[in-house]
Amino acid sequence: MENVMDQTVEIKARCSDHEAVRRKLKEWGAEFLGRETHEDIFYHVPRGRLKLRRSKSENLLIGYQRPDIRGPKHCLVNLFTCPDTAALDRVLADCLGRKTVLKKERERYILGNVKFHLDIVERLGTFLEIEVLGRRGVDEVADLRAVCEDFMNRCGVQPEDLVKQAYADLLGELPSESAGD
């Protein structure tokens, strides 16, 4: 079996002070991976979520299953590198229908097996995501959760900052000029 990171424990939190998080990441020795624009196209699916990500560094079809809860949540992830996102979008949109299109500016950092994302999401605001990467059948979910909780505390994430839904779901809660069809 391939050594693929296919599970995470992760949080998403509103974050009004990206600069404070940047300072902490620098202090901890996190590696800055870059800043770029992402376009995520979400499709209607019967279970989980399916999105096509277009960006400078990655063009991926991402299928994932994750509960909608506040706080650290276990997520099962399947990734497919996509050489032709336009063609794949046509097929998926025709067969499944688009749920929404989301655009964000993302700064990416990594420290060991922990990814940090500082996001500015169009129409939604500023967020911090912490993703602790693991492998199914190898890494214990409880261990990944403990690391996630530690970094939440170290980043100063408060319970009221935590977001339980995906960005696409938050967009769907906005008044009707919302993105996508």
C-alpha positions as CSV (number, residue, x, y, z in Angstrom):
1,M,0.0,0.0,0.0
2,E,1.2,3.5,-0.9
3,N,2.3,5.8,1.9
4,V,-0.5,8.3,1.4
5,M,-1.9,10.8,3.9
6,D,-5.5,9.9,3.6
7,Q,-7.0,11.0,6.9
8,T,-6.8,14.2,9.0
9,V,-8.1,15.6,12.2
10,E,-8.8,19.3,11.4
11,I,-10.4,22.4,12.6
12,K,-11.6,25.6,10.8
13,A,-11.9,28.8,12.9
14,R,-12.7,32.4,12.2
15,C,-9.5,34.3,12.7
16,S,-9.3,38.1,12.7
17,D,-5.5,38.3,13.3
18,H,-3.6,36.4,10.7
19,E,-0.5,38.3,11.6
20,A,-0.4,36.9,15.2
21,V,-0.7,33.4,13.8
22,R,2.1,34.1,11.2
23,R,4.4,35.2,14.1
24,K,3.7,32.0,16.0
25,L,4.3,29.8,13.0
26,K,7.6,31.6,12.3
27,E,8.6,31.2,16.0
28,W,7.8,27.4,15.8
29,G,9.9,27.0,12.6
30,A,6.9,26.2,10.3
31,E,7.8,26.2,6.6
32,F,6.0,28.7,4.5
33,L,4.8,26.9,1.4
34,G,3.3,29.9,-0.4
35,R,0.3,32.1,-1.0
36,E,-2.1,31.6,-3.9
37,T,-5.7,31.8,-5.1
38,H,-7.8,28.7,-5.0
39,E,-11.0,28.1,-6.8
40,D,-13.0,25.2,-5.4
41,I,-16.0,23.9,-7.3
42,F,-18.3,21.8,-5.1
43,Y,-20.7,19.3,-6.7
44,H,-23.9,17.7,-5.4
45,V,-23.2,14.2,-4.1
46,P,-25.2,11.8,-2.0
47,R,-22.6,11.3,0.7
48,G,-19.6,13.4,1.9
49,R,-18.3,16.3,-0.2
50,L,-16.7,16.4,-3.7
51,K,-14.7,19.4,-4.9
52,L,-12.4,20.3,-7.8
53,R,-9.6,22.5,-6.7
54,R,-7.9,24.8,-9.2
55,S,-4.7,26.6,-8.1
56,K,-1.2,27.4,-9.2
57,S,0.3,24.5,-7.2
58,E,-2.4,21.9,-7.4
59,N,-5.3,20.8,-9.5
60,L,-7.1,18.1,-7.5
61,L,-10.4,16.3,-7.3
62,I,-11.0,15.9,-3.6
63,G,-13.6,13.7,-2.1
64,Y,-13.9,13.7,1.7
65,Q,-16.2,12.7,4.5
66,R,-16.2,14.7,7.7
67,P,-18.8,15.3,10.3
68,D,-20.2,18.9,10.7
69,I,-19.2,19.5,14.3
70,R,-17.3,22.3,16.1
71,G,-13.8,21.4,17.1
72,P,-11.4,18.8,15.9
73,K,-13.1,16.4,13.4
74,H,-11.9,13.3,11.8
75,C,-11.8,13.5,8.0
76,L,-11.3,10.7,5.4
77,V,-9.8,12.1,2.2
78,N,-9.3,10.8,-1.3
79,L,-7.3,12.8,-3.8
80,F,-6.9,12.6,-7.5
81,T,-4.5,14.8,-9.4
82,C,-6.3,16.2,-12.4
83,P,-4.4,17.2,-15.6
84,D,-7.5,18.8,-17.3
85,T,-9.7,20.5,-14.7
86,A,-12.0,22.1,-17.4
87,A,-12.9,18.8,-18.9
88,L,-13.4,17.2,-15.5
89,D,-15.6,20.1,-14.4
90,R,-17.8,19.7,-17.5
91,V,-18.3,16.0,-16.8
92,L,-19.0,16.5,-13.1
93,A,-21.3,19.5,-13.6
94,D,-23.3,17.7,-16.3
95,C,-23.7,14.5,-14.2
96,L,-23.9,15.8,-10.6
97,G,-24.6,19.5,-10.9
98,R,-22.5,22.3,-9.3
99,K,-23.4,23.1,-5.7
100,T,-21.2,26.3,-5.5
101,V,-18.0,27.9,-6.5
102,L,-15.7,29.2,-3.8
103,K,-12.7,31.5,-4.2
104,K,-10.1,32.1,-1.5
105,E,-6.6,33.4,-1.0
106,R,-4.7,30.9,1.0
107,E,-1.3,31.1,2.8
108,R,0.0,27.6,3.4
109,Y,2.5,26.5,6.1
110,I,3.6,23.1,7.3
111,L,5.3,21.9,10.5
112,G,5.9,18.2,10.6
113,N,2.6,16.5,9.8
114,V,0.6,19.6,10.5
115,K,-0.7,22.0,7.8
116,F,-1.8,25.5,8.7
117,H,-3.9,27.6,6.3
118,L,-4.6,31.3,6.6
119,D,-7.6,31.9,4.4
120,I,-9.3,34.9,3.1
121,V,-12.6,33.6,1.7
122,E,-14.6,35.7,-0.8
123,R,-17.9,36.8,0.9
124,L,-17.0,34.9,4.2
125,G,-14.0,36.6,5.8
126,T,-10.8,35.4,7.4
127,F,-10.1,31.9,8.8
128,L,-7.4,29.6,10.2
129,E,-7.4,25.9,9.3
130,I,-5.3,23.4,11.2
131,E,-5.0,19.9,9.6
132,V,-3.1,17.1,11.2
133,L,-2.2,14.6,8.5
134,G,-2.2,10.9,9.0
135,R,-2.6,7.5,7.3
136,R,-5.5,5.2,7.7
137,G,-4.6,2.0,9.5
138,V,-1.3,3.5,10.7
139,D,-2.0,6.7,12.7
140,E,-4.5,6.6,15.6
141,V,-7.2,9.2,15.3
142,A,-6.9,10.0,19.1
143,D,-3.2,10.9,18.5
144,L,-4.0,13.2,15.6
145,R,-6.8,14.8,17.7
146,A,-4.4,15.5,20.6
147,V,-1.9,17.3,18.2
148,C,-4.8,19.3,16.7
149,E,-6.0,20.4,20.1
150,D,-2.5,21.3,21.2
151,F,-2.1,23.6,18.2
152,M,-5.6,25.1,18.6
153,N,-4.6,26.1,22.1
154,R,-1.2,27.4,21.0
155,C,-2.8,29.5,18.3
156,G,-5.4,30.9,20.7
157,V,-8.5,29.4,19.0
158,Q,-11.5,30.0,21.2
159,P,-14.6,27.7,21.2
160,E,-16.7,30.5,19.7
161,D,-14.3,30.9,16.8
162,L,-14.8,27.3,15.6
163,V,-16.8,26.6,12.5
164,K,-18.4,23.3,11.9
165,Q,-19.3,23.4,8.2
166,A,-17.3,23.6,5.0
167,Y,-16.9,27.0,3.4
168,A,-19.3,25.9,0.7
169,D,-22.0,25.3,3.3
170,L,-21.4,28.7,4.8
171,L,-21.8,30.3,1.4
172,G,-25.1,28.5,1.0
173,E,-26.3,30.1,4.2
174,L,-25.8,33.6,2.7
175,P,-28.6,35.6,1.1
176,S,-29.3,34.7,-2.5
177,E,-26.6,36.4,-4.5
178,S,-24.5,33.4,-3.5
179,A,-21.9,32.0,-5.8
180,G,-22.4,29.1,-8.2
181,D,-25.5,27.4,-9.5
